[in-house]
Amino acid sequence: MKKILFPLLIITLLGVGALYWLADNLDEIVADAIAQHGSAMTQARVGVEKVEIAPKNGKGVISGLLLGNPKGFKTPFALRVERIEIDVDLSSVTKDVTVIRMLIIDKPDIIYERGETGTNFDAIQKNIAAYLGPKGNAHQRGGTRLIVEELTICNANAQASADFMGGKTVSIPLPDIALKNVGKARGGVTPGELGQEISRALKAKLSVAGNFERLRKSAGETLDKAGNAIKDLVK
């Protein structure tokens, strides 16, 4: 009996120790996961300044999220978020599908850039799709699946740019975005698929707000005015 109980005691103590270690290092683990997997999925630089998660109630805050641009774009980033709030249903964590009660993306800075072959958000979506594979989740099969009951993107500061603007931007309006039960109809989505859903929602709103033909015309009118002003100065 002692031969049986002693190994069980050691395993139990190791398990308890691992749980305490996980709780103490959870913020760092999540931050590293966001940077590593986010960069792999989008083929752009991803990082966060700070992660604070309370294991007791499932609520957390991610501060200073940065999503850079894929290669070929001139602006410094696609998305920069000051604060992301998350509320996870802890009773679902041990189940096949984790339920996120609330995900709020607050005060994002967004740059919608049109390059030679499409926009930066087009490129990000294509890169995520390639990462997930032809069946939608080849890299994450058997991994975590998610349902987001309420997803809100609010207080956004959006800008648009195009290849003829040389990396310069102009402000465009972007209304708040609210999505309900993301992934529920599909029995949950992978983190990569959730990223696609967010990118798709942003692109839909940005496509309306950032009319590149109007932008080209405005840029042309600005250049004409500048040219006329110079002519007036040298008369």
N, C-alpha and C positions, 0 to 999 in steps of 0.2 A: 504493500500500500504506500509506504514511504517513497519507493522508487517511482510510483505513479504521481503522487501528490507533489513531490519536489519539482519535477519539470513543469507541471501545471502552474505552480506558484511562480516559477521564473517567467513563464510565458505571460501570465497575468500581470506581473510587475512590469515587464517590458512593454506590454500593451498600454498600461496606465501611463507609463513614462512617455510613450510615443504620443498619446493623446495630449498630454501636457505640452510636449514639444510642439505639436501641431498647432495648438491654441496660441502659444507664444510666438510662433513664426508664421501664422496664417497670412498676415498682411503681406509679408515679404514673398511668400509662396504665390499668392494671387498676383502680385505686381510682376513677378518674374514670368508667370504663365501668360499674362496679358501681353507683355513685351515679346516673348518668344513666339507664341502661337499667332498673335496678331501680325507680327512682321512676316511670318511664314505664309499666312493666308493672303495678305494684301500685297506682298512684294513691295512694301514700303516700310519706312521706319515707324515703329510704334513704341511708345513708352508712357509711363505714368510717374508723377511726382510723389504721390502718397496714396496708400490704401489703408483704410481703417474699417475693420469688420468686427462686429460683436458676436462671437459664437453662441452666446446665450439666447439672443433673440433674432438673429439672422439679418439684422439691419447693418448697413455699411455705407461708406462714402469713398468714392474714388476721385481723387483730385489731380488736376493737371494732366489729363489724357491728351496725347498728341498722336495724330495719324498723319504721317508725311505723305508725299506724293510718289507714285510710281515713276520710273525713269521716263524722261521725255517731256516733263512739265517744268515750267519756269517759276511758279509761285512756291513759297516756302513750305506750305502744308495744305492738306485737304480739309482737315478737321482738328480743332483744338477745343477741348472742353474744360471749363473751370471746375465743374462739380457734377458728379453723377451719384445719385442716391439709389440704393437698392434695398429691397425688403424681400427676403427669402422665407418661404414656408418651411421651417426646419423639419416638420413632420414628413415632408416629401423627399428630404435629402437621401434617405436610404432606399427610396423606391426607384423604379425604372425611369420615371420622369420627375425632374425637380421643378417645382412651381415657384416662380418669382411673382410675388403679389404686385410689386410696383418697381418700375425702372424709370427714373427721371433723369434726362440729359439736360442739364440746366446751363444756360449761357454759352452755347457752343459758338465758336468762331469758325465759319465755313468759307472756303474759297472754291468756287465752282469755275474750273478752268477748261477752256476749249483748246485742244491741241490739234495737231495735223490729222490725227486719225480718230478723234473723238474726245470726250471729256475725261477728266481725272476720275470721276465717279464711275464712268463706263469701264475704265481700266481696272479700278478696284474691284468692281463686280465680276469682271472676267477673271481676274486673278484668284478671287475666292472660289469661283466656279471650277477653275482648273485645279485648285488645291483639294476641293471636295471630291473631284473625280466624276466620271460619267454617270455614276449611280447616285450622285448627290452627297454622299458622305463617305467616300472610300477611305479617307484618312481618319475617320472618327467612328467607324462601324463598331457598335457595341459600347460606345462611350456615353458620356452624359447627354441626356436629352432634356430640353427645357420647354416650359410653357410660361409666357409672360402675360399676366392678366391685364396689366395696365402699363403701356409704354408711352411716355410723353417726352417730346423734344420741344423746349420752350425758351423764350427770351434769346433767340438766335441773332447773331450779327453775321450777315451773309454778304459776300463780295463775289463779283464775277470778273473773269479775265479771259483773254483770248490770245492766240499766238501773235497777232499783229500789235498787241499792247506791250510786248516786251517785259512781261512780269508785273506790270502795273494792274491795279484793280479799281473797280467802282462798286459802291454799295448798292445792294438790291434788297427789296423787302422779302422776308421769309416768315409766313405765319406759323403759329405753333402746330405741332403734329401730335395727334393722339391716336394710338392703336390699341385695340382690345383683343385679348385672348390670342396673342401671336403663337402659332404652333399648335393650338388646341385641336383644330380639325385634322391635323396630321399625326396626332398622338405624340406631339413634342418635336422640337427641332434641335439640331446640333448647334453648338456655339457659332460655328461657321455659317450655318444657315440663318441664324439670328442676325449675324453681321450683314448678310445679304439683304434681309428684310429691312434693316435700318437704312442701309445704303440705298435700297430701292425707294423707300419712302422719302428720303431726302432728295434723291434725284428727281422724283416726280414733282415735288414742289419747286425745286430749283430750275427745272426745265421751263416752268411757267414764268418764274420771276426773272430768270436770266436769259432773255431773248438776245441771242448773239447777233442777229441781223440788225436789231435796234441798237445794240452796243457798237457794232461796226459803224453804223450811221452816225451815232453820237460822237464816236472817236474821230470820224472824218470831219464832222462839223467843228469839233474842238480844234483840230489841226488847221482847218481853214481859217478860223478866227485868229489863231496864233500867227498864221502866215500873214494875214491882213494887218495884224497889229505890228508885226515887224516891218512890213512895207511902209506903214504910216510913220514909223520911227525914223526910217532912212530917207523920207521925202525931203 
